[in-house]
């Protein structure tokens, strides 16, 4: 039975990684404490249900921590953080960088749906094409309700198309050993859009999708319409804890340069609350 992964073994490995990944402070200490208290004595073999229970316990501190249970997994546990794998360009191109919809409504509104934030080096042509089609529209609805997150550089690129041609600082991301600022890019004069903008959000808006809505809302540029988002503000990185368990663990937190805080736990709260079936009509009316 020595090769059987027990729940307390899994949690010990997870909490052993947290001091290596997360910035020091009360949140890191609280995350280690809540997981150790809940699962430190659990001596049953790990199942998918256990991984879900560990996630849900962790979400009281870090809403972005996730575990994937792979019963047939054979990968070796990580001893150093491997970082994110490079994206597959063919996959990104096949899905048009998750720009799933660009259309004009009868009243001149331009609706743009972006369902994930692929690496900006691959996503930029598709995003630029979408926003080019918004020129001349009466107003813009940026639909992020299915946006699960992705590249912070893509957040900055989209934000720049709406905030102006001059670079604007969005945030600072705090790691244990460094800080990184995120700014919108400098754009040729007249590139950015000036129309009224509503950002549509809901339970499916997550991580960097939330970041985009939050940063735009904090700068008073948009009306956020829909339902409150889940509240996942930590940056995460993949770590294989065991052959059968791949973890996504927090390694940094975001500080918005306007609010001095972020949306962790609280989510992005809409300016105008609306159920999904009427959110487009509600957003158009809010902008009018």
C-alpha positions, -999 to +999 in steps of 0.1 A: +000+000+000+030+023+001+024+035-035-012+045-028-017+082-026-036+091+005-055+124+010-032+137+037-002+129+015-017+149-013-024+179+009+010+177+024+025+179-010+002+208-020+009+228+011+046+221+007+045+239-026+027+270-014+056+286+005+077+281-027+051+297-050+030+323-031+041+356-017+044+355+021+016+369+042-017+362+059-034+347+028-007+321+023-006+312+059-044+309+060-045+287+029-020+263+044-038+263+078-073+256+064-061+227+042-040+212+069-068+214+095-094+199+072-074+171+056-042+166+076-055+134+092-074+120+062-059+086+055-081+073+026-069+069-010-074+100-031-105+101-054-119+127-077-144+136-050-115+143-026-099+167-051-132+186-054-134+188-016-099+201-014-106+227-040-137+239-023-119+242+010-091+262-007-116+285-023-124+301+010-089+317+006-079+314-030-107+310-055-084+300-083-068+269-068-078+238-088-070+201-089-074+177-118-078+140-110-063+117-136-069+081-125-047+067-152-020+093-149+017+083-151+035+116-151+063+122-126+056+147-098+073+181-104+102+190-083+105+225-099+078+247-112+076+239-150+056+270-159+029+271-186+034+252-218+036+272-251+002+274-268-004+255-300-007+281-328-028+258-350-053+254-321-055+292-315-060+300-352-086+273-356-107+289-329-099+325-341-084+332-306-118+326-291-133+357-307-166+338-312-189+365-324-187+400-339-220+414-352-240+446-356-274+447-340-303+465-357-298+497-336-261+500-345-247+483-314-216+462-320-215+430-301-181+414-296-178+380-278-144+369-265-145+336-248-109+332-236-077+352-237-052+334-258-016+345-260-015+380-274+012+371-299-014+348-316-046+365-306-039+401-317-049+398-354-083+384-345-089+410-317-078+438-340-101+426-367-130+425-342-124+460-329-119+473-365-155+462-372-166+482-342-156+516-357-186+536-365-209+517-343-233+535-319-221+515-289-201+484-280-210+454-259-180+433-250-194+399-240-171+381-215-197+358-200-179+327-213-144+341-208-124+317-186-092+338-186-057+335-201-029+359-210-026+392-190-010+407-220-042+401-240-061+418-212-039+448-216-043+448-254-081+447-253-081+473-225-060+496-246-085+496-275-111+510-251-090+532-227-071+553-252-040+555-274-017+565-245-003+537-223-022+533-191-011+512-161-036+486-152-020+466-124+010+453-106+013+415-101+031+406-069+052+374-069+074+362-040+106+375-056+094+402-080+067+426-092+055+430-127+035+460-140+009+456-168+003+486-191-019+491-221+001+495-253+008+527-271-014+529-301-014+550-333-034+582-329-071+575-334-069+537-330-088+534-297-126+534-296-146+562-280-181+548-281-200+540-249-191+504-238-208+478-217-190+447-205-213+416-200-202+393-172-216+364-152-206+331-134-186+320-165-164+351-164-132+339-146-096+349-138-082+372-165-117+376-179-126+391-146-094+412-146-104+428-179-139+437-166-125+449-133-098+472-147-122+488-172-148+493-145-123+508-121-114+534-146-150+544-152-148+535-189-175+509-191-208+499-175-205+463-163-238+445-168-249+410-158-242+388-127-214+389-102-183+369-112-167+341-092-138+361-078-106+344-089-078+370-088-047+350-081-023+341-109-018+303-109+008+279-123+005+241-131+022+217-107+020+179-109+016+168-073+013+131-082+009+109-113-028+111-108-032+148-097-024+179-116-027+211-095-031+247-105-016+266-075-015+304-068+019+321-074+010+358-074-017+383-067-030+413-086-031+449-074-052+472-096-034+506-099-066+526-093-083+506-065-052+493-048-069+459-044-086+432-066-117+411-070-105+380-051-134+363-034-159+392-040-159+390-078-166+418-102-199+433-091-221+446-120-231+483-122-264+470-136-276+436-125-294+415-152-303+379-158-287+362-189-318+362-210-322+400-210-286+411-205-281+425-240-312+446-239-304+457-204-269+467-215-281+487-245-306+505-224-279+513-197-257+529-224-285+550-237 
